[in-house]
């Protein structure tokens, strides 16, 4: 099963560290490489993950942030793996990378079907597994006004963008970007990507939400998008499930 969203960056780091340490407790090998952009420059602060190339995907895959030179080093148990950048995370300004798999000497693949498996044997060091991003992403901010059922600005609300056919939620580490005092939210998106936009307010059974909106890459909004939070449960939970399914739509995996 694929991970969805872990709410805290500290917890993310803890999970990542634990997964690497777990590999070191028994037989393991090392995979090293470098992540570079379409311009050939190294990309720092992007997560690189090793996932099993066959069967079910573990919920705690070995992963590491690239350093300032775009380099990474992953300790993994012996086996065959796909090495992928931003597997669970959306593109950001500092790491404008969609999920990109190692595909050999050429550009990386944004789909698992184009990935090249890397075999790691016990005590082996597999080097030069370099991931080359195939395209430059152009940032585009989406301005959102979150309102309540009465149409008035809702400063307690928040908004999300989910990349369609790409993992992760665009926003802060928790996935949400919170409205300011005037109910406004500014969300980072990238041109050429389809998104789902939604907004919500409250928590648990008391959570309310707006009707989810698809933002087509060929018709991205140019003005302020109003999201009226007037939907009740279980509609909101169903929308969240739909967002998860949309994010991983192109990445089916046999068990």
N, C-alpha and C positions, 0 to 999 in steps of 0.2 A: 504494500500500500504506500501511496505517496504521502508525504507530509503535507499538511495544509499550511497554516500560518502559526508561528510561535510568537507570542505577543511581546516578548522582551528581548532586546539585543543581548543582554547579559546572559539570559537563559540560552540563547542561540549559541553563544560562545562556549558556554558550559557543555551543551550537547555536543558541539563540534569537538571540543577537547576530549570529552569522554569517549567519543567514537574512535578517535585516534589512539588514545591510551588502551582501549579495549583491543585494538589490533596488535599493539605491542606486547600484550600479555601472553600471546601465543605465537605460533608461526606467522611470519609476516614478511612482506617485501615493501619496497619504496618506489613510488612513481613521482618523478620530478618533471617540470616543464615550465612553460612561460605562456602568459596570456597577452596577446597583442591585438590592437584595434585594426580596422580596415586601413588605417594610415600607417601601419607598421609600428606604432608607438606602444610601449607597454601600458597595460591597464592595471592600476592598483586598486585595492579594496573591493575586489569582486570575489565571490565565493566560488571555489572550484571543488567539485564533488566527484567521488568515485562510486558508481552504482553498478551492481551486478548486471552483466550483459545478457543473462538468461534467468528466467524464473521470476519469482516475486522480489520486489525491491524492498530492502530493509528500511525501516523507519528512521534509523540512525546511521546514515551513510558517513564514512570518513570524509571530512571536508576541511578546507582551510581558506582563509583570505589571502589573496595575492599580496605580495609586498610591494614596495615602491617601484621595483623593477619588473613587476608583473609576474614574478616567480612564485611557484608553489611546490610543496613537497607533501605527499600523502603516504601514510603508512597503512597498508591494507593486508588482510589475510590472503594467502595464496588463492588465485582464481582468475577469472576473466572479467574485465571491467570496461565500462564506458566512462571516459573522463569528460566532465561537462562543466562549463562555467554558468553561473547563475541558474542552476537547476531548480532551485526552490524560491528564487528571489526575482523581483522585477528589476527592470533597468532603472538606473538612477543617473543623476548628473555626473557623479564621480566615476561611476562604472556603467556607461551606457551600452549594456550588453544584454541581448536577449539570450535565452538558453542556447548555448552553442557547444556542440560536441566535438571532441577531437576526431578528425577524419583522415589522418595521415599527413602527408607533406603539404597538401593544398589547404584551401580555406576550410574552416570548420563548418559543420552542418547544424542547422537550426532544428532538424528533426532527427529523432533517434534512428530512423531508417538509414540515414546517411553516415552514422557513426562507425568508427573502426574500433573493435574491441582490443584491449590491451591485456596480454596475459602476464600475470605476476607470479613468480615462483618464490618459494621460501628463501629468505635472505638475499633475493635478487634486487638489483637497483635498475629500474627501467627509466632511462633518461630521454630527454628531448621529446617529451610528449607535449608539444607546443600546440596551443589552441589559437587559431587565427580567425578573428571575427570577420565576417564576410561583408558587412555593410555598416555605414555610418548612420547613427540615429540622430534625428533633428528634434530637439526639445520643443514642446508646445504646451503652454499652461492652459488649463481649463478653469474658468471662473464659475463658481457655483454659489447660488443663494439658497440656503436651506430655510424653509418656512414651515410653520405649524399648520394645522388644519384650517386655521382662520386666515391664512395667508400672510401672517406677520413673521418677521425674521425670527429664527430660532437659534439663539446663541449657544444653547446646550447641545445642539445636534452635531453630527459629523458626517463626512462623505468619504466614499471609496471609489477607486477605479480598479477594475479587474481586467487584465490583459486577456483577450480571447485567444485561445490556442497557445498561451504561454503561461507558465506558472507565476504565482506571486500576485500580490495586491500592491498597486502603486500608492504610495503615501508615506507615512512615517513608519518607524520600526513596528508599531502595533498594527499597521495596516490602515488605520483611520487618520484622517486629517480633520482636526476639530475646527468648528466654526468660530469666527471672532465675535466680538460683541454685536456686530451688525448682521450676523448670520452668514457671513461670506466665508468661502473656502477656496483656496487656490491649489489645484492639483497638477502635478507634473505628469504629462503624457509625452508621447513621441509620435511624430508623423509616420504614416504608413502602417499603423497598428490599429486593429479594432479593439474597442474597450466596451465594458459594461460599467455604467455609472449608477450608483445608488447612494441614498442618504438614510440615516436612521437617528433615533433618539431613545435614550433609556437603555436598560439592561434586562436580561432574562425574559420572563413572561410579560413584563411591562413594556418591552421594546416595541416601538412603532417605527415605520419606515416609509420611504417614498417608493413609488412604482419605478422599477429598474428601467433604465434607458440605455439602449445600444448606441454607441458613438461609432459610426462607420468611418473607416479611414479615408474614404473619398469625400465625406461630408462632415468634417469636424466642425463643431460650433465655433463661431467667431465672437459671439457676445456672451453675456452672462446667462448661464443655464439655471432655471429655477427648479428646485426639487421640493415638492410639498410633502411633508411627512404626515400622511393621513391613513396609512394602512396598518392593520392590526395583525397579531399572530392568528393563525400559523402562516399567513402570507409572507411575513418577513423571513421566517426560517426557511421557507421554500425558496425564496430569492437567494439567500446565502448559499443554499445547496446548488442552485442553478449556476451561481458564479463559480463555485468550485468545479463543477462539471465542465463549464465553458473553458476554464483556465487549462484544463488537461485534456481537452477534446482531441487534440492531435497526437496524444501520447498514450494510446492504449497499450496494455502490456499483458501478455499471457502469464498465467500463474504456473 
